[in-house]
Amino acid sequence: MKTTTRPKLWEKAVWPVLAAALLLAAWHYSVRWTGTKVFPSPLSVEKGLAGLVEKHVLWSDIGDSLRRVAIGFGLATLVGVPLGLTLGWFPVVNQVVNPTMQILRPISPIAWIPVAIIFFGVGDRAAIFLIFLAAFFPIVVASISGVSSVPMIFRRAGRNFGLSQTQVLARVVFPAALPQILIGLRLALGVAWLVVVAAEMIAVDSGLGYLVIDSRNSGKRYDLVVAAMLVIGVIGLVLDIGFRRLEKIRSVRWGFRHEF
Amino acid sequence: MKLRIDHVFKSFARDGASIPVLDDIDLEVAEGEFICLVGPSGCGKSTLLDVMGGFMKPTSGTVTIDGEVVTGPDPRRILVFQERGVFPWLTVEGNIAFGLSKLPRAEREARVAHYVRMVRLEGFEKSYPSDLSGGMKQRLQVARALAVNPDVLYLDEPFGALDSVTRLIMRAELMRIWQTERRTILFVTHDIDEAVQLADRVVVLSSRPAKIKDILTIDLPHPRNISSPRYLELRDSLLDKIGLAYSV
């Protein structure tokens, strides 16, 4: 009898499902035994969720949140990756800019909310700005470190084959740094998804964050609050899984550890 | 005369002091000649390759190839590294075609196919380096270098990271390629047998700062019989020149 056989597919699925079921049961019975009238049980959350789907508000809220993340994260990628590549390529410039960036970086995007509202007013653009900020720093930092950890041997090979500085950057440094840049992008997407909820609670009146705060404010519908939270969690997971698929692309796969 | 190293000195500044690494290196290499550079590790062999490749300026002296002074890296002389020199984000074909982007497509493809065959990587054209063995990766690096049609190849301990059996196979492969392509090769190694098996002449460097201690001509035809008396005699005399005892 072998004990080292790999777990079968159903075995891999059974235990996580069981863990989730246990958690749901614990939640259900805690609500029942404490007799709380405020916090919803899993069943009423499920009903609330069904109601949201029926009234078609859920899809438009999901769409709004995703759209804001797509624009904010997209802009942060478009600005952050080239900036990070440049700073990594010119360490002298990096030394000048780095201290300022290190001060700005630990400021939570939430703290920027008042500033965002002064700049852009209450509305979509303020929310997108906050998401941009949240995603921007992890992307820049990952791109800088991606460039500076490209082995000398690759750059030299590039120069040896007659490439100009810009060609070395485009054909050697960028592809060599790409796995690290992707790690930064994935991190940034996770942060962007965290921040969109916070931004929507304050700056706009649509989206999943707004759904959470609005459900509480208009009639203390905690079943809807928790339902929206769960939707946020599931979408966050789906985004992350989707992004991880990029790591499997052949031209970057060498940069990631893969278990076979 | 293909390559001429004319009284090259090189020193590095460290902590305010000047540390000499190359001390009056003077050497002439003929067209198509296979030179091995041997010397204790850390003696400055790689620095010498860097200077010859144009990656580093000598403190004084010059390196000339075909009468032209080397001032920077150039595809006419390609440096092959010990390991991890191939680009992991490109396929075998992509690596070989790396230096050929200026060629028309048809010619590029023909050249890639030619060198894939030459280094016997047929069937692996679409593979990535992570799927290749160490020996295959080094063959790929040699193919990438040869594809740009360089006059001179610098090999910096190219088989140093391979196991001993693969190393023997790779030497035979390199010999076969050198005999068909006839490039001028400067091959850095610290393996005595490797030097005697491959080289026309072996240049023995001293420990740092590197001076040319001796030059040994290997007057054996290829393929070399590595248990012939003359081979063993040359190997012993090389060991002697390096300053190692006969018994370990």
Chai-1 contact restraints between the chains, C-beta under 6 A:
chainA,res_idxA,chainB,res_idxB,connection_type,confidence,min_distance_angstrom,max_distance_angstrom,comment,restraint_id
A,I153,B,F81,contact,1.0,0.0,6.0,A-B,restraint_1
A,I153,B,G85,contact,1.0,0.0,6.0,A-B,restraint_2
A,R159,B,P73,contact,1.0,0.0,6.0,A-B,restraint_3
A,N160,B,P73,contact,1.0,0.0,6.0,A-B,restraint_4
A,N160,B,I78,contact,1.0,0.0,6.0,A-B,restraint_5
A,N160,B,L79,contact,1.0,0.0,6.0,A-B,restraint_6
A,F161,B,P75,contact,1.0,0.0,6.0,A-B,restraint_7
A,F161,B,F98,contact,1.0,0.0,6.0,A-B,restraint_8
A,F161,B,G99,contact,1.0,0.0,6.0,A-B,restraint_9
A,G162,B,P75,contact,1.0,0.0,6.0,A-B,restraint_10
A,P175,B,W89,contact,1.0,0.0,6.0,A-B,restraint_11
A,S251,B,W89,contact,1.0,0.0,6.0,A-B,restraint_12
A,W254,B,P88,contact,1.0,0.0,6.0,A-B,restraint_13
A,W254,B,S130,contact,1.0,0.0,6.0,A-B,restraint_14
